């Protein structure tokens, strides 16, 4: 059996190189998306859309409205809405446990304020993709996925998340939204 310390010393430089390469790609993608944000009117509209996703609000309201309006499928609406709430709470908990800071790039300031300085995973992406998956059997799936993707992209566009934050949030949300289907 090999000594764990020697295994760590053998793999550490490789892991460091991999982490550096990953961070370089993450930052390059971040810069590319942020370079799109020049038109003040567009920034204003993206900011408004992004605000709808704070704390998963737009998705939770959609679920509550669906459960109120669709008595026949109320139970399904309630379970789907609960999955969205769980996704938001879990992503927020992970965000606090990991503690990754939001991007701070001198020449690309954030284009909106955020409730915290924490970044990983994107809770907007998590709750949006959880909603797209959870509500996908109750509403047309295509528009839900489009809205979720737009919400996730808004976080990059506004400079408050790295691409890896958004991708992790989308994966986590999709997994949680798929539970119990």
C-alpha positions in Angstrom: 0.0 0.0 0.0 1.4 3.4 -0.9 1.9 6.2 1.6 -0.9 8.8 1.2 1.6 11.6 1.8 3.8 10.4 -1.0 0.8 10.1 -3.3 -0.2 13.7 -2.5 3.3 14.9 -3.3 3.3 13.1 -6.6 -0.2 14.4 -7.6 0.0 17.9 -6.1 2.0 19.5 -8.9 -0.3 17.9 -11.5 -3.4 19.1 -9.6 -2.0 22.6 -9.3 -1.3 22.7 -13.0 -4.8 21.5 -13.7 -6.3 24.1 -11.3 -4.2 26.9 -12.9 -5.3 25.9 -16.4 -8.9 25.6 -15.4 -8.8 29.1 -13.7 -7.1 30.5 -16.8 -10.0 29.2 -19.0 -12.6 30.3 -16.5 -11.2 33.9 -16.5 -10.8 34.0 -20.3 -14.5 33.0 -20.7 -15.5 35.5 -18.1 -13.7 38.3 -19.9 -15.2 37.3 -23.3 -18.7 37.4 -22.0 -18.2 40.6 -20.0 -16.8 42.3 -23.1 -20.4 42.1 -24.5 -21.8 44.5 -21.9 -21.4 47.9 -23.5 -24.9 49.2 -24.2 -26.4 50.9 -21.2 -30.0 50.1 -22.2 -29.1 46.4 -22.6 -27.3 46.3 -19.3 -30.4 47.9 -17.7 -32.7 45.2 -19.1 -30.4 42.4 -18.2 -30.1 43.7 -14.7 -33.9 43.9 -14.4 -34.2 40.3 -15.6 -31.5 39.1 -13.3 -33.2 40.7 -10.3 -36.2 38.5 -10.9 -34.0 35.5 -9.9 -32.9 36.9 -6.5 -33.5 34.1 -3.9 -35.3 32.1 -6.6 -38.3 34.5 -6.3 -39.6 34.4 -9.9 -39.6 30.6 -9.8 -41.2 30.3 -6.4 -43.9 32.8 -7.4 -44.5 30.8 -10.6 -44.9 27.6 -8.6 -47.2 29.2 -6.1 -49.4 30.7 -8.9 -49.4 27.4 -10.6 -50.5 25.6 -7.5 -53.3 28.2 -6.9 -54.5 28.2 -10.5 -54.2 24.4 -11.3 -56.2 22.6 -8.7 -56.1 19.3 -10.6 -52.3 19.2 -10.5 -51.8 21.2 -7.3 -49.8 18.4 -5.6 -47.3 18.3 -8.5 -47.0 22.1 -8.5 -46.3 22.1 -4.7 -43.6 19.3 -5.0 -42.0 21.0 -8.0 -41.9 24.4 -6.1 -40.5 22.7 -3.0 -37.6 21.3 -5.2 -36.9 24.8 -6.4 -36.8 26.1 -2.8 -34.5 23.2 -1.8 -32.2 24.0 -4.7 -31.9 27.6 -3.7 -31.3 26.7 0.0 -28.7 24.1 -0.9 -26.8 26.3 -3.3 -26.7 29.1 -0.7 -25.4 26.6 1.9 -22.7 25.4 -0.5 -21.8 29.0 -1.3 -21.2 29.8 2.4 -19.3 26.5 2.9 -17.0 27.0 0.0 -16.6 30.8 0.4 -15.4 31.6 -3.2 -15.4 35.3 -3.7 -17.1 36.9 -6.7 -14.9 38.0 -9.6 -13.0 41.2 -8.9 -11.4 42.3 -12.2 -10.1 45.8 -12.2 -11.1 46.7 -15.7 -14.5 44.9 -15.6 -16.5 46.0 -12.5 -19.7 44.3 -11.6 -22.7 45.8 -13.3 -25.1 45.2 -10.3 -25.0 44.9 -6.6 -25.3 41.5 -5.0 -26.6 40.4 -1.5 -23.3 38.7 -0.7 -19.7 38.6 -2.0 -19.9 34.8 -2.5 -19.9 33.2 -5.9 -19.8 29.4 -6.1 -22.3 28.0 -7.1 -24.6 30.6 -8.7 -27.9 30.4 -6.9 -29.6 32.1 -9.8 -28.5 29.3 -12.1 -29.3 26.6 -9.5 -32.8 27.8 -8.8 -33.5 28.5 -12.5 -32.4 25.1 -13.8 -34.2 23.4 -10.9 -37.3 25.2 -11.9 -36.9 24.4 -15.6 -36.5 20.7 -14.7 -39.2 20.6 -11.9 -41.8 22.6 -13.8 -41.0 20.9 -17.1 -43.8 18.4 -16.8 -46.3 21.1 -16.0 -45.3 23.8 -18.5 -43.6 23.8 -21.9 -40.0 22.7 -21.3 -38.4 24.8 -24.1 -39.4 28.2 -22.8 -38.4 27.2 -19.2 -35.0 26.1 -20.4 -34.6 29.3 -22.4 -35.5 31.4 -19.4 -33.1 29.4 -17.1 -30.3 29.8 -19.6 -31.0 33.5 -19.9 -30.9 33.9 -16.1 -27.6 32.0 -15.9 -26.1 34.1 -18.7 -27.3 37.3 -17.1 -25.0 36.6 -14.1 -22.0 36.3 -16.4 -23.0 39.3 -18.4 -23.3 41.4 -15.3 -19.9 40.3 -14.0 -21.0 38.7 -10.7 -20.1 35.1 -11.5 -17.4 33.1 -13.2 -18.5 30.6 -15.9 -17.7 27.7 -13.5 -20.1 29.2 -10.9 -22.9 29.2 -13.5 -22.1 25.8 -14.8 -22.0 24.3 -11.3 -25.3 26.0 -10.5 -26.9 24.7 -13.6 -25.8 21.1 -12.9 -26.8 21.3 -9.3 -30.2 22.8 -10.2 -30.8 20.2 -12.9 -30.0 17.4 -10.5 -32.3 18.7 -7.7 -35.1 19.6 -10.1 -35.0 16.0 -11.4 -35.6 14.5 -8.0 -38.9 12.8 -7.5 -39.9 12.9 -11.2 
